[in-house]
Each structure stands twice: as structure tokens, then as C-alpha cells.
Amino acid sequence: MTDRRRCTHPASPGLPDATALSAQPRVVVIGGGIAGLAAATGLAERGIAVEVVEKEHYLGGRVGGWTEQIDGAELACNRGFHAFFRQYYNLRELLRRVDPQLRMLTPVEDYPLIDGAGRRDTFRGLPRTPPWNALLFALRSPTFRLADLVRLDAAAAAPLAAVSVPEIYHQLDHLDADTFLKSINFPESARHLAFEVFSRSFFAEPAQLSAGELATMFHIYFLGSSEGLIFDVAAANFETSLWNPLRDYLSERGVRFRLGTEVQHLDTDGPKAYRVHTDSSDPLDADGVVVAADVRGLQHIVAGSNELGSELWRSQIRRLRTAPPFVVHRLWLNRPVRADRPPFLGTSGHPPLDNISVLERYESQAAGWARDNNGSVVELHCYAMDPTFTTDDAIRQLHKLYPETAAAGIVHQQVLRRSDCPLFTPGTYTRRPTVVTPQPGLALAGDGIRVDLPVALMERAATTGWLAANHLLAHWGLHGHELCTVPVRGRSALLRSLAGRQGRRWP
């Protein structure tokens, strides 16, 4: 909360809580990930009776954590490294419910990026204030020379430096990120290193990602915020550090949880506005519903609920797509990696490897295992996984980048393959479903749901969860929750004007 230009989005006015109503509303939140937990928090804190239904046996969704038996050992597991940037205001506000000082998070002072030629970029020591952060990053980068700045088409690149949300989507969403970057003469080596990291954060290649989405990412992390480019990570496995404490907080406020339970469909012919049917025997009756499921879960529920929404809305949901598969390969090694290895290394030009994490640098369970076994816990991420590559190919890249691992034995390993992240292809922004639905008392939340604010990834999930709660609270005349984002438009009036003129030139 150091950026004085951050935007505050006021809460909708209303009664203080549900005790002022003639009857207490009941809401079922479908999905116990970040979006669902934010929605449940927003509702429960206003006195709504909430029940969270989650198909997994743990909370957190794609940021969930659990303990698993692997080769006879009880090991902490999750779906991989997640960066909690300082500008994730609404996610951090959720976590502050259980840890006001956010001691559950620990800073990562740098996350270097390395390309196939061995050139390395770093975020250490950059100023926080835009545009000097991005300018210094470019000038000191071995992949971005001064001559590249001269060749850059400044007028065409203006939208990157003057993003306004949601206008940037109307300006660039029809283009893919790769085409846009080539059109502004962005140097290829820098494009692969810096921007590919952003596009593949969406588990997609640049040619599959909307240029509007990429420009918004650039605004959030570089030129729209002065929170800086350094992030925090969870100091322990996610269930221990984040979600079990939040579950306790919500349980104290009357929230009930059904884990390991999958919702099949909704209907509107019960004693209340909604009847939620699950794969268990007892349906749940509710006055309102928040669907905070992943893309396939949302599609499954809507397809089985013939009475919901309009045909246009149902069509929007049917047309949602998921990103290509990604792989998280966790290795428990019997030798430590070098002491100077960073907690996180982003890679480009080392297919199929996208990043390497050394977990004992920040996660308490991994640190304990590494200490007890004189080893290391290393995680390999492979996004938009090409079917011609294997996990052995990723391990070979690990050995190339961290040669000491070639002599290490693998004590335990876990390979997770998933394909459940939303895909934001060009031309789809206006077709995405929003938090508000055509069905009264029904709201959507999740990182695949459209919201006209500068948020992405985990912060989009948290923001849509709060907004879903606010929508239902307003439905009952109750006071909502204030939200905060990075500025909704570029910080320079001159660049915004230039970007506006250039926007009319894009085909």
C-alpha cells in the first residue's frame, strides 16, 4: 500500500449487516479457491449464512496445499510456486483477516531471468517509480541495447506505456501478443525473455494470448504501479500458512465447509431461490449462489442447469477455453544445490522448462526436509507443455543450468499435469462472462471471469470474489466492501493522449 496513486473503489452503501433484515439470507459458494474464499469472507462478515462446497479435499484451489504419501514419506505438496506481488491489494486484504502483518509471507529479493544464450536479467535494485523502473530494466539488460530503443516504434508502443482499463482491451484485444510486440519492433531477444515470462504466466504462448491482456500485465507490474517488482512467497506450504487459518476465521463466523463434494447442477424449484445438487445425497437450498469454480466446473454446472440465465450468457460460458497443459515436477534431491542459487529463476530458450524454484530457500517444510537429509527440494515448471517434450527434457535443462544437480540422486519426486487454467485468446474479452449474471441472486467469480479493473491471476480471483459478495450484498441492501487496485489508467497524460491516437490506427 505504498503507491499514493493506487485507486480505491468505494463499497456500495447499505445496511451494516444481515441482522437488520427480517431473515438471514443463505448463500452457497461453489469453489473453495481464492475467489470462493474471498466471496465467503465478504458475505460472512456481513452476517450472511454461507456454505462453501469444494470438490477437492483441501482449500485454495490452484493455490491449495496438502500432505501426500510419496515413497512411504509424508511430504508437503502443492501445485507449485506462486508470487504474491505487493500490488495484489485485494488478495492481501483477504490474507490480513488472519495475519494483519502478513508474516505468513516472506520476500523474494530477486527473481533473475536467463535465456538460452545465458544472458541474465535481474529485478534487484530497480527503482519503484514508473517509468524509471522499466527504463532502467531495459538499459541494463543484456538483451535490450540502446540501439533497440532507437528502433522501437514509440508511437505504436504507446499503449504499453499508457494503459487504461478497460479501454486497452477495446484497443488491442483483437491482436495476439506476439504480433503486437513484433509490430512495435520490440527486440526479439528481450521479447522472449521479459514478455514471454508474462504471457506464460497465463500458461499460454504469446501467439495465443490477447495483446490487451499482455498490455494490462505490463501496466500492473511495470508502468502502472510504484509498488515495485519484487514479490513475496508463502513461508510454509499453502494449507498451513494461508488456508487453514482462513478456514478457522470463517468457521468462527458460521461458515460451513463441504470438502470432497462436487456440485452437479442448480435448479430454481426448491423452497428458496436455488437448490444446489451435489454428488452427495442432500441438496442445499439457498437464497443466492456464487459459482467460483474453474472453467470446466462452471461449464459443467451451467450445462446441467437448464433454467439458468439467457442463451447469450450460456453461450459465453460454453465458449470459454482452458490453456494448454502445464507440468509441475517436484524433486527431493539427496544433495543440496549451490548456496547462491536464487529461490526462483525464470527461463527462456530452455524448452520445456519455464522456471526453477528451490523451495528450501523460503518454505519451512522444504527447509526442514533439506536440513534433515542434507539435500534440496527443487521444483520445475513447464507451461504450455508441448506433447513432444517430457519431464526428462526438463530435468536435462535443470542439469544444464544447475550442474551440481546432475550428480544428485532423486529421493522422491512428484509430477503434476493439469490443464485447468483459463485461456485469454485474442478477441474474447467482450465475450467473457462477468461477475454479474442475468440470473438474480447468482454471481460468478474466478480468474477467468471478466472484470473491468487492472487485475490479473490470483488478484483477479480475489477481486472477483469480493465483487461477487458485493453484488449479492447489494441485492439485499447491505453494505459492501471497499476494493483497491493499481491506477486504472496510465500515469502520464501525454502518453495516454499518444496511445489514444495510435489506438485508432490499429487495424
Beta strands, then each sheet from edge to edge (+ up, - down):
strand 1: 7-9
strand 2: 26-30
strand 3: 49-54
strand 4: 65-70
strand 5: 73-78
strand 6: 84-85
strand 7: 105-108
strand 8: 113-114
strand 9: 120-121
strand 10: 231-234
strand 11: 256-259
strand 12: 263-267
strand 13: 274-278
strand 14: 284-286
strand 15: 288-291
strand 16: 326-333
strand 17: 344-347
strand 18: 355-358
strand 19: 376-382
strand 20: 410-418
strand 21: 442-444
strand 22: 483-485
sheet 1: 1+ 22-
sheet 2: 11+ 3+ 2+ 15+ 21+
sheet 3: 4+ 5-
sheet 4: 6+ 10- 7+
sheet 5: 9+ 8- 17- 18+ 19- 16+ 20-
sheet 6: 12+ 13- 14+
end
